[in-house]
Amino acid sequence: MPPDNAGSIADAGPSGAGLHWRALEGLYASAPINGMFRSRLEIPGEGLSRITFDVEPDCFHAAGAAHGTIYFKMLDDAAFYAANTLVTDRFLLTTSFNLLLSKPIKGGTIVAEGRWVSGRRRVLVAESRLVDEDGDEVGRGTGTFMRSRIALSGLPGYSGAGGGTSGRA
């Protein structure tokens, strides 16, 4: 689990970790894939992420609930960004991800909460969960993430002020 003294937006200040977290939010907002989803990333502290998604009928399978690809997208993004809060120079890559889909999503606002679990050097482990509007957990995931050769500083959107309503690079 992340350290008990994980940072927060309030104590991150305008430099260091706080700038990195806002830049990750900007990176998420700039990713073209997220133009397909109404979503917003917030980094509340080191090793943590929170993504709010609006799941709409265009994401449903034939039986009228969210397709499993949507669960993966939300869970992977939340775990990925929680892990990338600890890596300030490189973009991470998902190397493995396991899902547990526990309840159908029939639409509405879903919150994906990500949390770093372990690792700081080459491989990081993070978990995530999905919570629906009723407060029920509807899915859970655990992933491993590896540092890539891609510098965060060279990615469009990373240097921005953060926020926005779309995507993961």
Beta strands, then each sheet from edge to edge (+ up, - down):
strand 1: 38-42
strand 2: 48-55
strand 3: 90-101
strand 4: 108-118
strand 5: 123-131
strand 6: 137-151
sheet 1: 1+ 2- 4+ 5- 6+ 3-
end
